[in-house]
Amino acid sequence: MRTVKTKYLKRLTIAGLTLLCIGNKEANAQWECCSHLSANIKPLYEGSALCWGAEVAGSGGYLTDSYIANSMGFLGLELSSNHFQFYAEGGIKYWYKNDRELGNTFSSNRFGLRDLSANYFSNNFSIHLGLQQIKTDDFFLVNERGTGLTLQYNQNNSNVQLAAGTVTKDFSRNGIFCTTAYIYDLIPVRTMPAGNSWGDTNFASFSFLRTINHKKQSTADPAFDEFQEFSPIEENSTNTSFGVESYGVTLYSEFGSYYDHQSWYAAIHTTINLGHIANLRAESAYQGVTDNQSLLLYLQLEKDLAWSINQSSTIQLLYLGQFEIDENAQVLPRFSNLFLGEVFRMDLVDLPLFNASLKHQFSASQLSLKLQYTRQMKGSNMRELDFSIGKFFLKKHLRLTALSGIMNSDELTEQATLGRLEMRIFF
């Protein structure tokens, strides 16, 4: 049986790689439930204040003893006038899983929303109200979709952010609409659930960030869970002077009927340019929860290598750890959504974690490849090695991505393998 599965996986992966390597337009590699819809928003007609965009996605593949498939369709509408913007984005998704070992087939479909917000922008101030994606200015505490309010003020390289929201499982990033975790059920769900209704799981945060002009900071996060645009890289353009690029503080709290005790966090974070060596991101956060007091540590080294004007690489090394103040303290933030690993999607609940990735981009042909390894250093010792290759076609209206992975854990009786081919069409 293993021989049959291995042959199938190899054929699927080879077929996917062959399709992706045909042509020479544009590319990207990607984990996680993502979207490129906002880059394709355009006026309904010339001069119209109403803009629209659409995206259709589909994928098929194999995960150990199961055939897996999913499809999604999204529509975005934007209405702008002067400093105001109203944006709505929703869609439908379908998923299918055939477990050959158990002889079971599961499929379902669902409608949902990803954004429904009213926004105001000025030169240095913005307000976002409604269902939206909210990310704090630190490196790992919050990256979530919730219904709430975000205020942001920028002045003289300083940024102040106030955010508050309520998160429900219908709209959260790791909930029942956007995520693809429903087809990756190798091990039991480990993350704490989002609420069923408003008020069950809530958060509020204050962040201050001061940026110092050494060089432009990278916007990539460890999971590469947002699309990155391709642009030519100027040779010798990187400023390698040693120094602090940014520093800041974040105060954060989670509360609601799902919590036994209100949790709060105080974090300090900085980005330091280590010259020719790398960029260092560091954060230390105190978790103040009854019987679960801890110190959380985030360290990331990132090195950009420009081989030529059209070719570059990014190397990342990440460590996330916990120092217990209370014995057997749990790590409790619900909304970090690190998604380390295509299948296991390791997060703060799995600390300590180590992640290493290498991404290479061919800007002229818009082709991107990524190799990533993630390991849980205690607990069930989850390990995952992922490789992806992606390419845009038809002036970024079509993107194909092939993903493969090898997963292991103390909770698995044998090594698991993944092969999946994804297609996204943008209108």
C-alpha positions as CSV (number, residue, x, y, z in Angstrom):
1,M,0.0,0.0,0.0
2,R,2.8,2.4,0.8
3,T,4.4,1.8,-2.6
4,V,1.1,2.7,-4.3
5,K,0.8,5.9,-2.2
6,T,4.4,6.9,-2.9
7,K,4.0,6.4,-6.6
8,Y,0.8,8.5,-6.6
9,L,2.4,11.3,-4.6
10,K,5.4,11.4,-6.9
11,R,3.1,11.5,-10.0
12,L,1.0,14.3,-8.5
13,T,4.0,16.4,-7.5
14,I,5.8,15.9,-10.9
15,A,2.6,16.8,-12.7
16,G,2.1,19.9,-10.6
17,L,5.8,21.0,-11.0
18,T,5.6,20.5,-14.8
19,L,2.4,22.6,-15.1
20,L,3.9,25.4,-13.0
21,C,7.2,25.5,-15.0
22,I,5.5,26.0,-18.3
23,G,5.5,29.7,-19.3
24,N,7.5,32.6,-18.0
25,K,5.1,35.3,-16.8
26,E,4.8,35.7,-13.0
27,A,4.8,33.7,-9.8
28,N,4.6,33.3,-6.0
29,A,4.8,30.6,-3.4
30,Q,2.3,30.6,-0.6
31,W,1.0,28.8,2.5
32,E,-2.4,29.4,4.2
33,C,-5.8,30.6,3.1
34,C,-4.9,33.8,1.2
35,S,-6.2,36.2,-1.3
36,H,-4.9,38.4,-4.1
37,L,-8.4,39.9,-4.7
38,S,-7.6,43.4,-3.5
39,A,-4.8,43.7,-6.1
40,N,-7.4,43.2,-8.8
41,I,-10.0,45.8,-7.6
42,K,-11.0,48.1,-10.5
43,P,-13.9,50.5,-11.3
44,L,-17.2,49.1,-12.4
45,Y,-17.0,51.5,-15.4
46,E,-14.7,54.4,-16.2
47,G,-15.1,57.1,-13.6
48,S,-17.2,55.0,-11.3
49,A,-16.6,55.3,-7.5
50,L,-17.8,51.7,-7.2
51,C,-15.0,49.1,-7.7
52,W,-15.1,45.4,-7.8
53,G,-12.9,42.3,-8.0
54,A,-13.4,38.5,-7.9
55,E,-11.4,35.4,-7.3
56,V,-12.0,31.7,-7.9
57,A,-9.7,29.1,-6.3
58,G,-9.6,25.3,-6.5
59,S,-7.2,22.6,-5.4
60,G,-6.8,18.9,-5.4
61,G,-4.3,16.5,-3.9
62,Y,-3.5,13.6,-1.6
63,L,-2.8,13.5,2.1
64,T,-1.6,10.1,3.2
65,D,-4.7,7.9,3.0
66,S,-7.1,10.6,1.8
67,Y,-7.9,12.4,-1.4
68,I,-8.6,16.1,-0.7
69,A,-10.1,18.9,-2.7
70,N,-11.5,22.4,-2.1
71,S,-12.8,25.3,-4.0
72,M,-13.7,28.9,-3.1
73,G,-15.2,31.9,-4.9
74,F,-15.0,35.5,-3.6
75,L,-16.4,38.8,-4.6
76,G,-15.2,42.2,-3.4
77,L,-16.9,45.6,-3.6
78,E,-15.4,48.9,-2.7
79,L,-17.0,52.4,-2.7
80,S,-14.7,55.3,-2.1
81,S,-15.3,59.0,-1.8
82,N,-12.6,61.5,-0.7
83,H,-11.2,60.1,2.6
84,F,-13.9,57.5,3.1
85,Q,-14.0,53.9,1.9
86,F,-16.6,51.2,2.3
87,Y,-15.5,47.6,1.5
88,A,-17.3,44.3,1.5
89,E,-15.9,40.9,0.6
90,G,-17.6,37.5,0.8
91,G,-18.0,34.2,-1.0
92,I,-18.6,30.5,-0.9
93,K,-16.4,27.6,-0.3
94,Y,-16.7,23.8,-0.9
95,W,-14.5,21.0,0.4
96,Y,-14.2,17.3,-0.2
97,K,-12.3,14.5,1.6
98,N,-12.3,10.8,0.8
99,D,-10.6,8.7,3.5
100,R,-9.6,5.5,1.7
101,E,-8.5,3.7,4.9
102,L,-11.8,4.3,6.7
103,G,-13.9,4.2,3.5
104,N,-15.6,7.5,4.4
105,T,-16.3,10.5,2.2
106,F,-17.0,14.0,3.6
107,S,-18.0,17.1,1.7
108,S,-19.7,20.4,2.6
109,N,-20.2,24.0,1.4
110,R,-20.6,27.3,3.2
111,F,-21.2,31.0,2.6
112,G,-19.2,33.6,4.5
113,L,-17.8,37.1,4.9
114,R,-14.1,38.1,5.0
115,D,-14.6,41.9,5.3
116,L,-17.4,44.4,5.9
117,S,-15.9,47.7,7.0
118,A,-16.1,51.4,6.8
119,N,-12.8,53.2,6.7
120,Y,-11.4,56.7,7.0
121,F,-8.0,57.8,5.8
122,S,-6.1,61.1,6.2
123,N,-2.4,61.9,5.8
124,N,-1.5,60.5,9.2
125,F,-4.7,59.1,10.8
126,S,-7.0,56.2,9.9
127,I,-10.1,54.6,11.4
128,H,-11.4,51.1,10.5
129,L,-14.8,50.0,11.8
130,G,-16.5,46.6,11.2
131,L,-15.3,43.1,10.2
132,Q,-11.7,43.5,9.3
133,Q,-8.2,42.0,9.6
134,I,-6.4,43.3,12.7
135,K,-2.7,43.0,13.4
136,T,-0.9,44.5,16.3
137,D,2.5,46.2,15.7
138,D,4.4,43.5,17.6
139,F,5.5,40.3,16.0
140,F,3.1,37.5,17.2
141,L,0.3,38.4,19.6
142,V,-2.5,39.3,17.1
143,N,-3.1,38.6,13.5
144,E,-6.9,38.0,13.3
145,R,-10.1,38.7,11.5
146,G,-12.7,40.2,13.9
147,T,-15.5,42.7,14.2
148,G,-14.2,45.9,15.9
149,L,-12.5,49.2,15.7
150,T,-8.9,50.1,14.8
151,L,-7.4,53.6,15.2
152,Q,-4.0,54.4,13.8
153,Y,-1.9,57.6,14.1
154,N,1.5,58.2,12.4
155,Q,3.7,61.2,13.0
156,N,7.5,61.6,12.6
157,N,8.2,57.9,12.2
158,S,6.1,57.0,15.2
159,N,3.0,54.9,15.0
160,V,0.3,54.6,17.7
161,Q,-2.4,52.0,17.3
162,L,-5.5,51.3,19.3
163,A,-7.6,48.2,18.5
164,A,-10.5,46.3,20.0
165,G,-12.7,43.6,18.6
166,T,-14.7,40.5,19.1
167,V,-13.8,37.2,17.3
168,T,-16.3,34.5,16.3
169,K,-15.6,31.1,14.7
170,D,-17.8,32.1,11.7
171,F,-15.3,34.8,10.6
172,S,-11.9,34.1,12.3
173,R,-8.8,33.2,10.3
174,N,-8.7,29.7,11.9
175,G,-12.5,29.3,11.9
176,I,-15.0,27.6,9.7
177,F,-14.9,29.8,6.6
178,C,-11.5,30.8,5.4
179,T,-9.0,28.2,6.7
180,T,-8.2,24.9,4.9
181,A,-7.5,23.1,8.2
182,Y,-10.7,21.1,7.7
183,I,-8.9,18.9,5.1
184,Y,-5.8,18.6,7.2
185,D,-7.0,16.5,10.2
186,L,-4.0,14.3,10.9
187,I,-3.9,15.2,14.6
188,P,-6.5,16.7,17.0
189,V,-7.1,20.4,16.9
190,R,-4.9,22.0,19.6
191,T,-5.9,25.7,19.4
192,M,-8.5,27.2,21.7
193,P,-11.7,28.0,19.9
194,A,-13.1,31.4,18.9
195,G,-16.5,32.3,20.3
196,N,-19.9,31.3,18.9
197,S,-21.3,34.9,19.2
198,W,-20.2,38.4,20.0
199,G,-18.8,38.8,23.5
200,D,-17.5,35.2,23.9
201,T,-13.9,35.9,22.9
202,N,-12.7,39.6,22.7
203,F,-9.4,41.5,22.7
204,A,-8.1,45.0,23.1
205,S,-4.6,46.4,22.4
206,F,-2.4,49.4,22.5
207,S,0.8,49.6,20.5
208,F,3.5,52.2,20.1
209,L,6.2,51.7,17.4
210,R,9.1,54.0,16.6
211,T,10.9,53.5,13.3
212,I,14.5,54.7,12.7
213,N,15.5,55.2,9.1
214,H,18.3,52.7,8.7
215,K,16.7,50.7,5.9
216,K,13.3,49.6,4.8
217,Q,12.0,46.8,7.0
218,S,10.9,43.5,5.5
219,T,7.2,42.9,5.5
220,A,7.5,39.1,5.4
221,D,6.3,37.1,8.4
222,P,7.5,33.6,9.3
223,A,4.6,31.9,7.6
224,F,4.7,33.9,4.4
225,D,0.9,34.0,4.7
226,E,0.4,37.1,2.6
227,F,1.2,37.6,-1.1
228,Q,4.4,39.4,-1.9
229,E,4.6,41.5,-5.0
230,F,7.6,41.0,-7.3
231,S,9.8,44.0,-8.3
232,P,13.4,44.3,-9.6
233,I,16.0,44.4,-6.9
234,E,18.8,47.0,-7.3
235,E,22.2,45.5,-6.8
236,N,24.0,46.7,-3.7
237,S,21.0,48.7,-2.6
238,T,20.8,47.2,0.9
239,N,22.0,49.5,3.7
240,T,24.3,47.2,5.9
241,S,25.0,49.8,8.7
242,F,24.6,48.3,12.1
243,G,21.8,49.8,14.3
244,V,18.3,49.7,15.7
245,E,15.7,50.0,13.0
246,S,12.6,50.1,15.2
247,Y,11.4,49.6,18.8
248,G,8.1,49.5,20.5
249,V,5.7,48.3,23.2
250,T,2.4,46.6,23.1
251,L,-0.2,46.1,25.8
252,Y,-2.8,43.5,25.0
253,S,-5.7,41.8,26.7
254,E,-8.2,39.0,26.0
255,F,-11.5,38.6,27.8
256,G,-15.0,37.3,27.5
257,S,-17.3,34.5,28.6
258,Y,-15.0,31.8,27.2
259,Y,-12.2,32.8,29.6
260,D,-11.9,31.5,33.2
261,H,-9.6,34.5,33.9
262,Q,-9.0,37.7,31.9
263,S,-5.5,37.5,30.3
264,W,-3.2,40.4,29.7
265,Y,0.2,40.8,28.0
266,A,2.9,43.4,28.1
267,A,5.5,43.2,25.2
268,I,8.6,45.0,24.1
269,H,9.9,44.4,20.6
270,T,12.7,45.7,18.4
271,T,14.2,45.2,14.9
272,I,18.0,45.5,14.8
273,N,20.2,45.6,11.6
274,L,23.2,43.4,12.2
275,G,25.0,44.7,9.2
276,H,26.1,42.1,6.7
277,I,25.0,39.3,9.0
278,A,21.2,39.6,9.0
279,N,18.2,41.5,10.5
280,L,17.1,40.5,14.0
281,R,13.5,40.8,15.2
282,A,13.2,40.2,19.0
283,E,10.2,40.4,21.3
284,S,9.7,39.5,24.9
285,A,6.1,39.4,26.3
286,Y,4.9,38.8,29.9
287,Q,1.7,36.8,30.1
288,G,-0.3,37.8,33.1
289,V,-2.9,35.1,33.7
290,T,-3.9,33.5,37.0
291,D,-1.9,30.3,37.5
292,N,-0.4,30.7,33.9
293,Q,2.2,33.4,34.3
294,S,4.9,33.1,31.7
295,L,7.5,35.0,29.7
296,L,7.3,34.5,25.9
297,L,10.3,35.0,23.6
298,Y,10.4,35.6,19.9
299,L,13.7,35.7,18.0
300,Q,13.9,35.8,14.2
301,L,17.0,36.3,11.9
302,E,16.3,37.3,8.3
303,K,18.9,37.6,5.6
304,D,18.1,39.0,2.1
305,L,20.5,38.1,-0.7
306,A,20.3,39.9,-4.1
307,W,22.0,37.7,-6.6
308,S,21.2,40.0,-9.5
309,I,18.6,42.7,-10.5
310,N,16.1,39.9,-11.2
311,Q,16.9,37.2,-8.7
312,S,16.9,37.2,-4.9
313,S,16.7,34.9,-1.8
314,T,15.4,35.3,1.7
315,I,16.6,33.1,4.6
316,Q,14.7,33.1,7.9
317,L,15.4,31.4,11.2
318,L,12.8,31.6,13.9
319,Y,12.6,30.5,17.6
320,L,9.6,30.9,19.8
321,G,10.0,29.9,23.4
322,Q,8.3,30.0,26.9
323,F,9.8,30.5,30.3
324,E,7.3,29.4,33.0
325,I,6.8,31.5,36.0
326,D,3.9,29.3,37.3
327,E,4.6,25.6,37.0
328,N,3.1,24.0,33.9
329,A,1.8,27.3,32.7
330,Q,0.0,27.2,29.3
331,V,0.6,29.7,26.5
332,L,-2.9,31.3,26.0
333,P,-3.2,33.9,23.2
334,R,-5.9,32.8,20.8
335,F,-5.4,35.1,17.9
336,S,-1.7,34.8,16.8
337,N,-2.4,32.6,13.8
338,L,1.3,31.9,13.0
339,F,0.4,28.9,10.8
340,L,3.9,27.4,10.8
341,G,3.6,24.4,8.5
342,E,1.1,23.8,5.7
343,V,-0.6,20.9,7.5
344,F,0.2,21.0,11.2
345,R,-0.1,24.9,11.3
346,M,1.9,25.1,14.6
347,D,1.1,28.1,16.8
348,L,1.8,29.6,20.2
349,V,0.1,26.6,21.9
350,D,2.8,24.4,20.6
351,L,5.8,26.2,22.1
352,P,8.8,25.9,22.0
353,L,9.0,26.0,18.2
354,F,11.8,26.3,15.6
355,N,11.2,27.3,12.0
356,A,13.7,27.7,9.1
357,S,12.8,28.7,5.6
358,L,14.5,29.5,2.3
359,K,12.6,31.4,-0.4
360,H,14.1,32.2,-3.8
361,Q,12.4,34.5,-6.3
362,F,13.0,35.0,-10.0
363,S,11.6,38.4,-10.5
364,A,11.8,38.6,-14.3
365,S,9.9,35.3,-14.8
366,Q,7.9,35.9,-11.6
367,L,8.7,32.4,-10.3
368,S,9.1,31.6,-6.6
369,L,10.2,28.6,-4.7
370,K,10.1,28.0,-0.9
371,L,11.5,25.3,1.4
372,Q,10.3,25.4,5.0
373,Y,11.0,23.2,8.1
374,T,9.1,23.6,11.4
375,R,9.7,21.6,14.5
376,Q,8.0,21.4,17.9
377,M,10.8,20.9,20.5
378,K,8.7,19.3,23.2
379,G,5.2,17.9,23.6
380,S,4.3,15.6,20.7
381,N,7.4,16.6,18.7
382,M,5.6,17.6,15.5
383,R,7.9,18.0,12.5
384,E,7.0,19.2,9.1
385,L,9.1,19.8,5.9
386,D,7.2,21.7,3.1
387,F,8.2,22.7,-0.4
388,S,6.2,24.9,-2.7
389,I,6.6,26.4,-6.2
390,G,4.3,29.0,-7.7
391,K,3.8,31.0,-10.8
392,F,1.5,33.7,-12.1
393,F,0.2,33.5,-15.7
394,L,-1.9,35.8,-17.9
395,K,-0.8,39.1,-16.4
396,K,-1.4,37.9,-12.8
397,H,-4.9,36.7,-13.6
398,L,-4.0,33.1,-13.0
399,R,-1.7,31.6,-10.4
400,L,-0.7,27.9,-10.0
401,T,1.0,26.6,-6.9
402,A,2.2,23.1,-6.1
403,L,2.8,22.1,-2.5
404,S,4.3,19.0,-1.0
405,G,5.1,18.1,2.5
406,I,6.4,15.4,4.9
407,M,4.9,15.3,8.5
408,N,5.8,13.3,11.6
409,S,4.7,13.4,15.2
410,D,4.6,11.2,18.3
411,E,0.8,11.1,17.8
412,L,1.1,9.5,14.3
413,T,1.8,5.8,13.8
414,E,3.7,6.5,10.5
415,Q,5.1,9.4,8.5
416,A,2.4,11.4,6.6
417,T,2.9,12.9,3.1
418,L,1.1,15.7,1.2
419,G,0.9,16.6,-2.4
420,R,-1.5,19.4,-3.6
421,L,-2.0,21.5,-6.7
422,E,-3.8,24.8,-6.3
423,M,-5.2,27.2,-9.0
424,R,-6.4,30.7,-8.4
425,I,-8.1,32.9,-11.1
426,F,-8.4,36.7,-10.5
427,F,-10.9,38.9,-12.4
